Amino acid sequence: MSMHKPVFVLAALFAFGAGTAVAETPGLGKPITEANITAWNIDVLPDGSGLPPGSGTAKQGAPIYAQKCALCHGENGVNPAPGVLPLVGPSKFDRIDTMKTVPYYKYATTLFDVTRRSMPFPAPKTLTNDELYALSAYILSLNKIIGEDEVMDAKTLPQVKMPNRDNFIVWDPDDGSVRPRCRTRQETEAARHFADYGLVSVRGKWRRKRHSGPPFPGAILMSRF
C-alpha cells in the first residue's frame, strides 16, 4: 500500500476538523459597527487630521471654563487644586526645570486632543465640539498665544504656532542604541551632560545608574520631559 494514501487521509481529517472547529464558535460578542469605531477613533494629528466640525472663541470659552474646568485647574488657569498642573505657564524654556504646561506643547492640536479625551473630570468625552474649540481658544488666549477674538476651528487651530515649537529636535546617538525622541535643545544638552557622569533621569530626578557598562537602551530617555 502506498504511503501517500494514509498521509492524504490524515490531512483531510485535519482539514475537516479545523473547518468544524471554525464553524462551531461559542457565539460570543457581536460584529463591531462603524458607529462603534467612530466613538473611539478620536485622535487628532498635528496637521489637524481628525479634528471635528465646529468652532469657538476665547470669549465663548470663558464661561465654559468657569463652569467645568476652574474647580480643578484654577480660575484663569492658575492656582489649581493640589496635584493638578496649572494651564497657564511660561512660554520660554531656557532652564531644564521650567514648569511644562500648555505653552510647552509642540502643537496646539495637542491641547484639543487631551481635552477631548480626558476632560472634564470626572465626566470625560461629554464636551461638545464647539465647547472643545472654545475651551482651546480660551486656554491659548490665557497664555497670550492667540487673541481673545480669534476663532478656532479645524482649519485655524493647526495653524497656531506654539511658543516652544521650534525648540524640539530628534536626538539619535550615533551608535543607534537609544530610540529617537523629541525634546528641547536644552534638555538634550542636559541629558548628554548627566549621562557622561553615569546619571539617568527617573521620574524627573537625576539618579546614578545601578549597573556597570554602557547606557542601556532608553536610559537617558526615562524622564519627565
C-alpha positions in Angstrom: 0.0 0.0 0.0 1.4 3.4 -0.9 2.4 5.7 1.9 0.7 8.7 0.1 -2.8 7.5 0.7 -2.6 7.4 4.6 -1.0 10.8 4.5 -3.7 12.2 2.3 -6.5 10.8 4.5 -4.8 12.2 7.6 -4.5 15.7 6.0 -8.2 15.5 5.0 -9.2 14.7 8.6 -7.3 17.6 9.9 -8.8 20.0 7.4 -12.3 18.7 8.2 -11.7 19.1 11.9 -10.4 22.6 11.5 -13.4 23.6 9.4 -15.8 22.2 12.0 -14.0 24.0 14.8 -14.3 27.3 13.0 -17.9 26.7 12.3 -18.7 25.8 15.9 -17.7 29.0 17.6 -19.1 29.8 21.0 -21.1 32.7 19.6 -19.8 35.3 22.0 -19.8 39.0 21.2 -21.1 40.7 18.1 -19.6 42.3 15.0 -18.3 45.8 15.5 -20.0 48.6 13.6 -18.7 51.8 12.1 -20.5 53.8 14.8 -18.6 51.8 17.5 -15.3 52.6 15.8 -16.2 56.3 15.4 -16.8 56.7 19.1 -13.2 55.7 19.8 -11.5 57.0 16.7 -11.0 60.5 18.1 -7.2 61.0 17.8 -6.1 64.4 16.4 -2.9 64.7 14.5 -0.6 67.8 14.4 -1.8 68.8 10.9 -5.4 68.8 12.1 -6.4 65.4 10.7 -9.2 64.1 12.9 -10.5 67.5 14.1 -14.3 67.6 14.0 -16.5 70.3 12.6 -17.3 73.2 15.0 -15.7 76.4 16.2 -15.3 78.6 19.2 -13.6 81.7 20.6 -11.9 82.6 23.9 -14.9 84.7 24.9 -17.2 81.8 24.4 -14.8 79.5 26.2 -14.5 81.7 29.4 -17.9 80.7 30.9 -17.5 77.1 29.9 -14.1 77.0 31.7 -15.5 78.7 34.8 -18.3 76.1 35.0 -16.4 72.9 34.0 -12.7 73.4 34.5 -11.9 76.1 37.1 -12.6 73.8 40.1 -9.5 71.7 39.3 -7.4 73.9 37.1 -7.9 77.1 38.9 -9.5 80.4 38.0 -8.0 81.8 34.8 -5.7 78.7 34.6 -3.7 79.5 37.7 -3.7 78.3 41.4 -5.1 74.9 40.6 -6.2 72.2 43.1 -3.4 70.2 44.8 -1.9 67.7 42.4 -3.2 69.4 39.3 -0.9 71.4 37.0 -1.9 75.0 36.0 -2.9 75.6 32.4 -1.1 78.9 32.2 2.7 78.8 32.3 5.9 80.3 31.0 6.5 80.5 27.2 10.3 80.4 27.5 12.1 77.2 28.3 15.7 78.1 28.9 16.0 76.0 32.1 15.6 72.3 32.4 13.4 72.7 35.5 11.0 75.2 33.9 7.4 74.2 34.5 6.0 72.5 31.5 2.3 73.0 30.8 0.3 74.1 27.7 2.9 76.5 26.2 5.3 73.6 26.2 3.2 71.7 23.7 4.7 71.5 20.3 1.3 71.7 18.6 -2.0 73.4 19.6 -3.9 70.4 18.4 -2.4 68.5 21.4 -4.5 70.7 23.7 -7.7 69.9 21.9 -6.9 66.2 21.8 -6.1 65.9 25.5 -9.2 67.9 26.5 -11.4 65.8 24.2 -10.2 62.5 25.6 -10.0 63.2 29.3 -11.9 66.3 30.3 -13.7 67.3 32.3 -13.1 65.2 35.3 -15.0 63.1 36.2 -17.1 63.1 33.1 -14.7 62.9 30.1 -15.9 63.0 26.5 -19.0 65.0 27.4 -17.9 68.3 25.9 -19.4 69.2 22.5 -17.2 70.1 19.6 -18.0 73.8 19.9 -17.1 73.7 23.6 -13.8 72.0 22.9 -12.9 74.6 20.3 -14.0 77.4 22.7 -12.0 76.0 25.6 -8.9 75.5 23.4 -9.2 79.1 22.3 -9.7 80.4 25.9 -6.7 78.5 27.2 -4.5 79.6 24.3 -5.6 83.1 24.9 -4.8 83.0 28.6 -1.3 82.0 27.6 -1.1 85.0 25.2 -0.7 82.6 22.2 -3.8 83.9 20.3 -6.2 86.8 20.7 -9.5 86.5 22.5 -11.5 87.2 19.3 -9.7 84.6 17.1 -11.9 81.8 16.0 -10.6 78.3 16.5 -11.8 75.5 14.2 -10.4 72.6 12.2 -8.6 75.0 9.9 -7.2 77.6 12.2 -6.2 75.5 15.3 -3.4 73.6 13.4 -2.1 76.9 12.2 -1.4 78.3 15.7 2.3 78.5 16.3 3.1 77.4 19.8 6.0 79.3 21.5 8.1 76.2 22.1 7.5 74.5 18.7 10.9 75.2 17.1 12.9 74.1 20.2 12.2 70.4 19.7 14.7 68.2 18.0 15.1 64.5 17.4 18.2 63.1 19.1 19.5 59.8 18.0 23.0 58.8 19.2 25.5 57.7 16.6 25.5 54.1 17.8 21.7 53.9 17.5 21.3 52.3 21.0 18.7 54.8 22.0 15.4 55.4 20.2 14.8 58.9 18.9 12.6 61.1 21.0 11.6 64.8 20.7 13.0 67.0 23.4 14.2 70.6 23.6 17.8 71.5 22.8 18.4 72.5 26.5 17.1 69.1 27.7 19.2 67.3 25.2 22.3 69.0 26.3 21.5 68.3 30.0 20.8 64.6 29.2 24.2 64.3 27.4 26.0 66.1 30.3 24.5 64.0 33.1 24.9 60.8 31.0 28.7 61.5 30.9 28.6 61.2 34.7 26.6 57.9 34.7 23.3 59.6 35.6 19.9 59.0 34.3 16.7 60.8 34.8 14.0 58.8 36.5 10.6 60.5 37.2 12.2 63.9 36.7 15.1 63.4 39.1 18.7 62.6 38.1 19.9 59.3 39.7 23.1 57.3 39.3 22.8 54.1 37.3 23.0 50.9 39.4 24.7 48.8 36.8 28.1 48.8 35.0 28.7 49.0 31.3 27.4 51.3 28.6 24.0 53.0 29.0 21.2 50.6 28.4 18.7 51.4 25.5 16.4 54.2 26.5 18.4 55.0 29.7 18.6 58.8 29.3 15.1 59.0 27.9 13.4 58.0 31.1 12.5 61.5 32.1 9.6 63.8 32.7 10.4 65.8 29.6 
